[in-house]
Every structure is written in structure tokens, then in C-alpha cells.
């Protein structure tokens, strides 16, 4: 694995920094307070190719790999975790599922609209009573001629309201059967397909999270991704890549929290010297920097392996586990370094602190990552 940033990575990082300074920083706290999903920002990201980073150029995407993708997410997340999260969910989950398992006809139909952000994508696996236990999902799809009829609900769905298209996993077989679930693509508007309430969240407040509700929703068979019964297996493979994106999200938030704390520690004076000169503060900064570097190496290693077509189940879980926990620790230490000011909205530390926690929960909790890693070790 090459440890020096490529020309593409350098270009993408600078492009995102410039974009963020103009289109994100001026309004991000307003979006955070109001929980507004700034859809126009994502349309602009689509114009830059960042809503179809992994999509081949023949389908309207940028045609980059996971290393470039990680760079883009991390740089966005240094500015605002909400924007990084939504960009990652759109790319890795909805778009990624269609890219990996769609037919040629399906790819040509849906990927150009997703890659350009003409359509925002959602992905539905989690349900109110089945979070980590996805195999016991209750959303059911029953065959009816040339259609399947869906009934049930999904929750904690990114872009559930604002999306134009969603990939939804529904049960077509027995409860608990890993080959008893199927992936369907639903376009809006479709009768019987709507969104429910929007979650009022601690952090990531500009990234929209809602329920999806299906009431006698008829989906044509040509909207099935892959084979009937393969939906759960597909989802686990999609999540392998998705966990790399959450590691990148974590990396960006941690880096943002660290850089803010570092700058503040050099500006803030106590006892006639900058607080960075005190060992209690400088050791915190040293720990943060070291852990971020380790998280970066794990994340980019997983991305490099993914680009080379290798199995990344264990590596993506390790990267996601470690980077997300580092993210929380760095955000916490960032608030501590800022002191009382870290507890106010006048400074950036409190937002990094609130945004960070989602990283240890979304796309598989830290406990689930340990389970995945242990199972691979003990095979």
C-alpha cells in the first residue's frame, strides 16, 4: 500500500476544503440548530462528482476507488460530520448496492441519476425491533403476479424523506433464514410507500433520519436486485464497504476535533503561557495525534484492500471499530482542552462531541464489529 497521498487524493482533498469553506461552513450551525437537510449542497457535490465517487464513468460517476472515496469523506467530515455522513450513506449504501448487484439495465437506469445527485438515495435494512438482529426483520414482501407487495416499516433511515429512490431489504422467506430476504428498489412516488417521523437527534442533525413505511406497496419484479432470497447476503457485502466509509467519517471528525483543539491550545493563555505548554494538555494532544494516525492507517489499508478486490470483512470491521472509538475519545478530549468554552456553541468542540457518538453505533455498533472480528479470527 502506498503511504504517500496520490495526485488524485491531493486534488480531491483541496477541492473539498474549498467547497466546504464556501458552501458548508457559513451555514452549518444554522442547519444543525434547525435540523435542516441541505439538499442543494448535495446537488452541488454531485456536480463535483462526489455523489458518485465509486460509480464508473460510463454510468455518469467519477470512477475513483475507495482510497479517493475515504479521502473525500474524511475531508468533508472534518468540516461537518452531517455532510460527510449523508454523502457516505448515498454512495456506499443505496448507490453501492445497485452498483454491486444491479443488472446492466438497472445500473444504466438508476446510477446516472444517483451519481449526479439528481436523485438522493436511501437504504433500508434496520427496523424498530431489529437493529443488529436484521435476520429477524418483520417487513414482508409477498409475491403477487408480476409484483411483490411490501408491508412493514424501517427506521433510522438516512434520507428517508428527501430521497427519490431507496433500496429496501424485505423478508420473502422464513424469519431468521439468511436466504429469506430480498433487495428491492423503490422509486418515488410509489403508492403505499411513504416516510414516517423524522428523528430528533443528539448530533449529525443536518443529516436527515426518518422512518420508511410500506402499506400494500406494489413493487415490480424487475426492481429486484440480484436473485430473490439474496438480499441479506448482499447487505452484508454492502456493509463491508460501508464500514470503511464510517471509519473515514470517524477519521474526519477526529481530525477536525484535534485540529481545533491544537489551535486553541496555542492561542489560549493561562499563567502567562499557552496552555499547550502544559504537560497535561500536550500529552492529550500527543495521544490524539497518535490514535488518529493509527486509525488512518487501518482505514486506508481497508480501502486499499477493497480497491484490490480482496475480502475486507475483518479489515473493515477493525477500521470501523478503532476509528469510531478514537473519534469519540478525540472529541471528548477536544471539549476538555477547550474547557468551559468547549461546552458552548461559540466554539467547534461541542459539535464534534455530539456528532462523534453516532460513529460507534451506525452501520453496526462497536460490539457488532467485535463480533464480526472474533468470528473471522475463530473460523
Secondary structure as GFF3:
##gff-version 3
##sequence-region A 1 379
A	DSSP	alpha_helix	7	23	.	.	.	ID=ss1
A	DSSP	alpha_helix	28	34	.	.	.	ID=ss2
A	DSSP	alpha_helix	39	47	.	.	.	ID=ss3
A	DSSP	three_ten_helix	57	59	.	.	.	ID=ss4
A	DSSP	alpha_helix	66	79	.	.	.	ID=ss5
A	DSSP	alpha_helix	81	88	.	.	.	ID=ss6
A	DSSP	pi_helix	89	95	.	.	.	ID=ss7
A	DSSP	alpha_helix	96	101	.	.	.	ID=ss8
A	DSSP	alpha_helix	104	115	.	.	.	ID=ss9
A	DSSP	beta_strand	121	124	.	.	.	ID=ss10
A	DSSP	three_ten_helix	134	136	.	.	.	ID=ss11
A	DSSP	beta_strand	140	144	.	.	.	ID=ss12
A	DSSP	beta_strand	147	158	.	.	.	ID=ss13
A	DSSP	beta_strand	165	171	.	.	.	ID=ss14
A	DSSP	beta_strand	181	187	.	.	.	ID=ss15
A	DSSP	beta_strand	193	198	.	.	.	ID=ss16
A	DSSP	beta_strand	209	220	.	.	.	ID=ss17
A	DSSP	three_ten_helix	221	223	.	.	.	ID=ss18
A	DSSP	beta_strand	224	225	.	.	.	ID=ss19
A	DSSP	alpha_helix	231	267	.	.	.	ID=ss20
A	DSSP	beta_strand	269	270	.	.	.	ID=ss21
A	DSSP	beta_strand	273	274	.	.	.	ID=ss22
A	DSSP	three_ten_helix	275	277	.	.	.	ID=ss23
A	DSSP	alpha_helix	279	307	.	.	.	ID=ss24
A	DSSP	alpha_helix	313	338	.	.	.	ID=ss25
A	DSSP	three_ten_helix	339	343	.	.	.	ID=ss26
A	DSSP	alpha_helix	349	356	.	.	.	ID=ss27
A	DSSP	three_ten_helix	357	360	.	.	.	ID=ss28
A	DSSP	alpha_helix	366	377	.	.	.	ID=ss29
###
